Amino acid sequence: MNLAKIHEGLHIKTFWEKKINTECQHAESEDQRKNKSALKKLREEWLVRLENRTKHLKSLNDNYVRKVKVEQSDDQT
């Protein structure tokens, strides 16, 4: 094989290895940044708040329906 082609092949290989390495480092630093972000914690807190609110509203609705049924049964007797 021609020495120039070997040199060119090594140059191309080195170029792409550097590109891949740089991209991997960038992806890793981005993952670290996301893990340090407070956004994930805030989302979890809001999910808990929404779940508690939903449970509370469902409880209020169930109590209201039960009260109405009791009143209707009292009116019929």
SULTA-V226338 format. One record per run of one state. SS is the DSSP state (H for helix, E for strand, C for the rest). FROM is the first residue (numbers start at 1). LEN is the number of residues. If there is no record, write none. Layout:
BEGIN
ss=SS from=FROM len=LEN
ss=SS from=FROM len=LEN
END
This chain:
BEGIN
ss=C from=1 len=2
ss=H from=3 len=34
ss=C from=37 len=2
ss=H from=39 len=38
ss=C from=77 len=1
END
